[in-house]
């Protein structure tokens, strides 16, 4: 079963503005197993950065035998192979030294810039558009609860990009999780685009508060106090992987789960290293009283150097009568906050992750995130079972 993230983490996120949630008599809990599991709801793949994988993935898809093994190989390797194999198989070989401060500073935000006209009314009623809510900086240094949030970097065919992500608890490894939750579009491109590469998670990025110019020049330790955690396995929903698009298609299933490996020189888990991990709250009620969304907005007027949060009562955004409505809150955070966790207080008083930033910002300024129901729970459970195998 899940454990709470810890007193220090709970206190930190409560300070960010999370208050009690909704529906009296709600019985759903983070560790509940779906009555009707859907193991085919997700698309999964696993590799092993740094291991002699012989060009194979967990799913048995043949990969090139000559993946780059070091920073010197990156410039000469034929990335055109991307179109032949990366669409189906997740391959994310660790390349030490790849994510330099300069490269991280140059990474572009990876937001889904959906126009309001693209969002059709679906089967459940879309509630009134929320008023904009000003995002606030999290207090530094990013310790306790704030250290569970970080930046996720990767490469798409368009170049280096940045999102946000959250350390979440692993029921198979209590107290020693190496799992990270983010948006589906932060790990895979959606319909016909496949998995992204060079995915690395940087928890508590820039905890000490370097300026924008300093982040381009500072040493890596100054930006990554807990190191660089490369993903060696990933999953997202089949809906997002096969039909997701930047105009809002399948955003109700726009989430992903990564397993990361410790930096060289340490054997501690991610949860042990940062001091906590957030439990998941699947099938949370629609009438949550308040949600806190966290992330690193990088598009104007933000610089991507600071962790922010927005707090508000969520409404509904319905696009597809066959899919659950998204949560929607007013928030001024911009691209770069995609994938950042949305947190709410459960009936037992503990904080948990209920969603992630998917759509936004949309004018008037709001964000939307998927409700994590049966598909999300099945994706999580099936992935955790496979990687612990």
Secondary structure by P-SEA (a helix, b strand, c coil): ccccccaaaaaaaaaacccccccccccccccccccccccccccbbbbbccccccccccccccccccccccccccccccccccccccccbbbbccccccccaaaaaabbbbcccccccccccccccccccccbbbbbbcccccccccccbbbbbbccccccccbbbbbbbbccccccccbbbbcccccccccccccccccccccccccccccccccccccccccccccbbbbccccccccccccccccccccccccbbbbbbccccccccccccccbbbbbbccccccccbbbbbbccccccccccbbbbbbcbbbbbbccccccbbbbbbcccccccccbbbbbbccccbbbbccccccccccccbbbbbcccaaaaaaaaaaaaaaac
